[in-house]
Amino acid sequence: MSRPHLGHPTLDVIVLANGQSLGRWTFTDWTASGLAWDAAETEEVEIPAPVVAGSPDLLVQCTVVNPRSPMSMNLTPEPRLFGMHLRRLRIG
């Protein structure tokens, strides 16, 4: 789930599993303040069997392409770069 702010209208996330790119998500849903979590947003990606066949571990990465800090959008004095809020991860 992610909520871009009006000063940062899209949030792009690249999803990888064991180093292999599986997809790109672009979040565009926001509220006027950018701070409210109005609705749950669900994204899915399929992990092909060959990606996990060579390793007993599964490393899932979500790389935010264009993170911004709340300070850069004049929201708060927080200087850290934020990306997305991961509420739940289901693998099955």
N, C-alpha and C positions, 0 to 999 in steps of 0.2 A: 504494500500500500504506500502510496506516495502522493503528496499534495504540493505541486509547484505553487509558487507565489506569483502574483501578477507581474512583479518585476523580473521574474524568471519563469516565463510561461510554459516551458517544457522541461522535462527531466528525462534524459536518455540513460538507459542502463543496458550494458552488455552482459549477457549471462553465459558463463563458461562452466563446463564440468570436466575435471581432470585436464584442464588446459585447452580443451576444444570448445570453440564458440558454438553455442546452441541457438542463440537468438538475440534480438535487441527489442527492448520494451521502451516505448515513449509514453510517458505520463503527461496528460494535459488537463486533468481535472483539478480545479482549484476553486476556492471561495474568494470573496472580495478581500478578506484579510489575509488569506493564505495560511491561516493558523488553525482553522477548524478541520476536523476529521469527519466530514459529513456522511460519507458512504464508504463501505468496504469495496476495495478494488482487488480483483483476483486476476493474477497472471499465471499462465502455465507454460511449461516448456517440457518437451519430451527428451529424455536422455536415451539415446540409442544404445543397445547392448554392447557394441564394440567399444564404446567410450569407457565402460566399466569393466569390461572383460579382462583387461590386462593388469588390473590392480585390485587388491582387496579393499582399498579405501576409495571414497568418493569425495572429491574436493569440489564444492560448488562455490563459484565466485560471481558476485554481482558487482560490476565495475560501473560506477557513476561517471559518465562521460563529462558532464558539465556541472560539478557541484558548486554551490554558492554558500556563502556565510550569511546568517541573518543580519550581521552588521553591514554587509555590502548592499543589502536591500533596505537599509534603514529601519529594520524591525526591532532589533535588540542590539546591545553592545557585544554580542557573542561573535568572536572572530573565527571560530572553527568552521570548516567546510562541512556542510551537511548534504546528505544525498537522499536516502530513502529509509522509511521505517518498515522493517520486516516484522510483521505480526506473527506469521506462522509459515513454517516450511513443512510440506508433506511430501514424503517420498514413498511411493508404493506402486 
